[in-house]
Amino acid sequence: MWKWLSAGVLALTVAVRLAAAPDTAEELRHATQQLMDATAPAERAVWEHWTDPALTYVSEDNEVKDRAQLLAELTPLPPGYSGWITVEEFRCRDFGAFAVTTYILDEHESVEGHALRTRYRGSDSWRRTGAGWRVVAMQVYAIPQDPPVEAAAHPPLTDYQGLYSLSGHTSQVVRVAGDQLLAERPGRAPQPLLRESGDVFFTPGRPRTRRIFVRGADGAVQGFADRREGSDLTWQKLSPTVPAPSPAP
């Protein structure tokens, strides 16, 4: 009997918790938006209200701060600056004593008349206290975006065309396809390469990586660095000649 009664109580508890989740989600979404609205004007009282004294904050620059440090750095935007942040795509999981949220921060900023827009991913942990919900951990990271494409036509794309090798086992072909380059490796879909600046190229949708072509003393391309998070894989150019593209299936 007690076994079945316990199971029934557990089921009822879960049902009540799930029923309360939308209210918790709306409350924490509203609280998160309040925090963002209070950032530009440095309304410290709002941050003091919603943050737990034991708060741990991890910034987009990989800095770990406690509550006192975060509040001390909360200052109004300087003259010539203005902006706002909108909380979007808010998600919440309510576990009763604590809740976990994740969301997008869409930041709009004006710097002396120049418009900037940055998007961040935020993830927070909240705990339920006698005084209400308080955030105990916050982590933010900037969402990488594709850079602008350089309009200049020089150096010519044919400079980069060729067969490249990472090792005796791995190679790829870079060829001109219309007004862009294509990087082709066996068993993988071709990747378009767009010029960011000079000899630096990127693949749309993959802004965390770059292909940086390297030239020798004679000005000819000798290879490229496949740069990922600040680390390079070095590819050597074996030949400027490329095989004919494979026919479409």
C-alpha positions as CSV (number, residue, x, y, z in Angstrom):
1,M,0.0,0.0,0.0
2,W,2.7,2.5,1.0
3,K,4.6,1.6,-2.2
4,W,1.6,2.5,-4.3
5,L,0.8,5.5,-2.2
6,S,4.4,6.8,-2.6
7,A,4.2,6.3,-6.3
8,G,0.9,8.2,-6.4
9,V,2.4,11.1,-4.4
10,L,5.4,11.1,-6.8
11,A,3.2,11.2,-9.8
12,L,1.1,14.0,-8.3
13,T,4.3,16.0,-7.4
14,V,5.6,15.7,-11.0
15,A,2.2,16.7,-12.4
16,V,2.1,19.8,-10.1
17,R,5.7,20.7,-11.0
18,L,5.0,20.4,-14.7
19,A,1.9,22.5,-14.4
20,A,3.9,25.2,-12.6
21,A,6.7,25.2,-15.2
22,P,5.0,27.8,-17.5
23,D,4.6,30.2,-14.6
24,T,8.2,29.7,-13.5
25,A,9.4,30.1,-17.1
26,E,7.6,33.4,-17.5
27,E,8.8,34.7,-14.1
28,L,12.4,33.9,-14.9
29,R,12.1,35.2,-18.4
30,H,10.8,38.5,-17.0
31,A,13.6,38.5,-14.4
32,T,16.2,37.9,-17.1
33,Q,14.8,40.7,-19.2
34,Q,14.8,43.0,-16.2
35,L,18.5,42.2,-15.6
36,M,19.3,43.0,-19.2
37,D,17.3,46.3,-19.2
38,A,19.2,47.3,-16.1
39,T,22.7,46.7,-17.6
40,A,23.1,49.8,-19.8
41,P,22.0,52.3,-17.2
42,A,23.8,50.3,-14.4
43,E,20.7,49.9,-12.2
44,R,22.5,48.0,-9.5
45,A,19.4,47.5,-7.3
46,V,17.9,45.2,-10.0
47,W,21.0,43.1,-10.1
48,E,21.2,43.0,-6.3
49,H,17.6,41.9,-6.1
50,W,17.7,38.9,-8.6
51,T,21.3,37.6,-7.9
52,D,22.2,35.3,-5.1
53,P,25.1,36.4,-2.8
54,A,27.0,33.3,-3.9
55,L,26.6,34.1,-7.6
56,T,29.3,32.9,-10.0
57,Y,29.4,34.7,-13.4
58,V,31.3,33.6,-16.4
59,S,31.7,36.3,-19.1
60,E,32.0,36.0,-22.9
61,D,35.7,36.8,-22.4
62,N,36.1,33.7,-20.2
63,E,36.4,35.7,-17.0
64,V,35.0,34.2,-13.8
65,K,33.6,36.7,-11.3
66,D,31.8,36.7,-8.1
67,R,28.8,38.9,-7.3
68,A,30.8,41.6,-5.7
69,Q,33.1,41.9,-8.7
70,L,30.2,41.9,-11.1
71,L,28.4,44.6,-9.3
72,A,31.5,46.7,-8.9
73,E,32.0,46.6,-12.7
74,L,28.3,47.6,-13.4
75,T,28.7,51.1,-14.7
76,P,26.6,53.2,-17.1
77,L,27.6,53.3,-20.8
78,P,30.0,56.2,-21.5
79,P,28.9,59.3,-23.4
80,G,28.2,58.6,-27.1
81,Y,27.2,55.0,-26.4
82,S,23.6,53.7,-26.1
83,G,22.0,50.3,-26.5
84,W,19.5,47.7,-25.4
85,I,19.3,43.9,-25.1
86,T,16.4,41.7,-25.9
87,V,15.9,38.2,-24.4
88,E,14.8,35.7,-27.1
89,E,14.2,32.0,-27.4
90,F,13.9,31.6,-23.7
91,R,13.8,28.0,-22.3
92,C,13.3,26.9,-18.7
93,R,13.4,23.6,-16.9
94,D,11.9,23.8,-13.4
95,F,13.1,21.2,-10.9
96,G,11.3,22.6,-7.9
97,A,14.2,23.7,-5.7
98,F,16.2,25.0,-8.7
99,A,15.7,25.8,-12.4
100,V,17.9,26.0,-15.4
101,T,17.4,28.5,-18.2
102,T,19.0,29.2,-21.6
103,Y,18.2,32.0,-24.0
104,I,19.6,34.3,-26.8
105,L,20.6,37.9,-26.0
106,D,20.2,40.1,-29.0
107,E,22.3,43.2,-28.2
108,H,21.9,46.5,-30.2
109,E,24.5,49.2,-29.5
110,S,25.3,52.6,-31.0
111,V,28.9,53.8,-30.6
112,E,29.2,57.4,-31.6
113,G,26.6,57.0,-34.3
114,H,27.9,53.6,-35.5
115,A,25.5,50.7,-35.2
116,L,26.7,47.3,-33.8
117,R,24.7,44.2,-33.2
118,T,25.9,41.1,-31.3
119,R,24.1,37.9,-30.3
120,Y,25.0,35.9,-27.2
121,R,23.9,32.6,-25.7
122,G,23.2,32.8,-22.0
123,S,22.6,29.9,-19.6
124,D,21.7,30.4,-15.9
125,S,21.0,28.4,-12.8
126,W,18.4,29.7,-10.4
127,R,17.5,28.5,-6.9
128,R,14.2,28.9,-5.1
129,T,14.6,30.8,-1.8
130,G,12.2,32.1,0.9
131,A,12.4,35.5,-0.8
132,G,11.8,34.0,-4.3
133,W,14.0,33.0,-7.2
134,R,17.6,34.0,-7.2
135,V,20.2,33.3,-9.9
136,V,23.3,31.5,-8.6
137,A,25.3,30.9,-11.8
138,M,25.4,32.8,-15.1
139,Q,27.4,32.0,-18.2
140,V,27.4,34.0,-21.5
141,Y,29.3,33.4,-24.7
142,A,29.3,35.4,-27.9
143,I,27.7,33.6,-30.9
144,P,30.2,33.8,-33.8
145,Q,29.0,35.5,-37.0
146,D,30.3,35.3,-40.5
147,P,32.5,38.3,-41.3
148,P,31.8,40.6,-44.3
149,V,33.1,39.4,-47.7
150,E,35.8,41.5,-49.2
151,A,34.7,42.9,-52.6
152,A,38.2,43.3,-54.0
153,A,39.1,40.9,-56.9
154,H,42.8,40.8,-56.1
155,P,44.8,38.7,-55.6
156,P,43.1,36.6,-58.3
157,L,41.4,33.4,-57.1
158,T,43.5,31.3,-59.5
159,D,46.5,32.0,-57.2
160,Y,44.9,29.5,-54.6
161,Q,43.8,26.8,-57.0
162,G,45.7,23.5,-56.6
163,L,46.2,20.3,-54.7
164,Y,47.1,20.5,-51.0
165,S,48.4,18.0,-48.6
166,L,48.1,17.7,-44.8
167,S,50.0,14.4,-44.6
168,G,50.7,11.4,-46.8
169,H,47.1,10.2,-46.1
170,T,45.1,13.4,-46.4
171,S,44.8,15.8,-49.3
172,Q,42.3,18.3,-50.7
173,V,41.7,20.2,-53.8
174,V,41.0,23.9,-54.0
175,R,39.4,25.0,-57.3
176,V,37.9,28.1,-58.7
177,A,34.1,27.8,-59.2
178,G,32.6,30.9,-60.7
179,D,33.4,33.9,-58.4
180,Q,34.5,31.8,-55.4
181,L,36.7,29.0,-54.4
182,L,35.6,25.5,-53.5
183,A,37.6,23.2,-51.1
184,E,37.0,19.5,-51.9
185,R,38.0,16.5,-49.8
186,P,37.1,12.9,-50.6
187,G,33.9,11.8,-48.9
188,R,32.9,15.3,-47.9
189,A,30.6,17.9,-49.4
190,P,32.5,20.8,-51.1
191,Q,33.0,23.9,-48.9
192,P,32.8,27.3,-50.4
193,L,35.6,29.7,-49.5
194,L,34.8,33.4,-49.4
195,R,37.5,36.1,-49.1
196,E,37.5,37.9,-45.8
197,S,40.6,40.0,-46.6
198,G,43.7,39.4,-48.8
199,D,44.8,35.8,-48.4
200,V,42.3,35.1,-45.6
201,F,39.1,33.0,-46.5
202,F,36.2,31.6,-44.5
203,T,33.4,29.1,-45.1
204,P,29.9,30.6,-44.6
205,G,28.3,29.2,-41.4
206,R,31.6,28.3,-39.9
207,P,32.9,31.6,-38.6
208,R,35.2,30.0,-36.0
209,T,37.6,28.8,-38.6
210,R,39.8,30.5,-41.3
211,R,42.0,29.4,-44.2
212,I,45.0,31.6,-44.3
213,F,47.0,31.1,-47.5
214,V,50.8,31.5,-47.2
215,R,53.1,32.8,-49.9
216,G,56.7,32.2,-50.6
217,A,59.5,34.8,-51.4
218,D,58.4,34.7,-55.0
219,G,54.8,35.6,-54.1
220,A,53.4,32.2,-55.1
221,V,51.0,30.4,-52.7
222,Q,52.8,27.6,-50.9
223,G,50.1,26.4,-48.7
224,F,47.6,27.5,-46.1
225,A,46.9,27.4,-42.4
226,D,43.6,25.9,-41.4
227,R,43.1,28.0,-38.2
228,R,40.7,26.7,-35.6
229,E,40.3,28.5,-32.3
230,G,43.8,30.0,-32.7
231,S,45.5,26.7,-33.6
232,D,46.7,25.9,-37.1
233,L,46.8,22.8,-39.2
234,T,49.4,23.4,-41.9
235,W,48.6,22.3,-45.5
236,Q,51.3,22.3,-48.2
237,K,50.6,23.0,-51.8
238,L,51.7,20.1,-54.0
239,S,50.6,21.3,-57.4
240,P,48.7,24.2,-59.0
241,T,47.0,21.6,-61.3
242,V,43.7,20.2,-60.1
243,P,41.7,17.2,-61.5
244,A,38.5,17.8,-63.3
245,P,35.5,18.0,-60.9
246,S,33.6,14.7,-60.5
247,P,30.3,14.5,-62.4
248,A,27.1,15.1,-60.5
249,P,25.4,11.9,-59.4
